[in-house]
Structure formats: structure tokens, C-alpha cells
């Protein structure tokens, strides 16, 4: 299984607003501030079933919040956002990659 993974360190206010919109109504409740309340976001794209498992691993591995970043994809591909400080986001992504290698 392969994922597309990116980490954004210190996302700009515009990127933060874009991500907040992609999270939907939950994003407005969780991230109501005008300023970016986290120092990093990890973006992982893959099959829905793999992203649900990745969300579980990420939240158990570090102090992060993980959300589905909504979009339209007929191939059942989705993207999740892992929000937190840079060390926790990296730890979560490392844990996801490690869990994938243990399968």
C-alpha cells in the first residue's frame, strides 16, 4: 500500500482557512480562531479504509487531532489532515508508516 504524504510546517493563514473549510462544520468549531492554532499539518492521501486505520494510529501515537479533509473522488480515495505541533505530527506519520510496514 502506498500513501501520498506531505508535511506543512507553519501553515500560512490562507492554507489554514482552506483546510478549515475542507474539514467542514467541525473545523469551524474546533479551529474558530483567526490565527493558526498549530505548527504543522500532515496530509496523507489514500484509500478510505487505509485512512480510517491511519487516523486511529495517528491519534494513539501522539497529541494530534485528525480529520477527514472532504473532497470528491469516485475512486474511494480520501485525504486526512493530522494537526498538531511538528514533533507530534512527525511522530504520528512515522507510526502510520511503521504500522503499514508491519502488515
Beta strands, then each sheet from edge to edge (+ up, - down):
strand 1: 4-9
strand 2: 40-47
strand 3: 65-69
strand 4: 77-84
sheet 1: 1+ 2- 4+ 3-
end
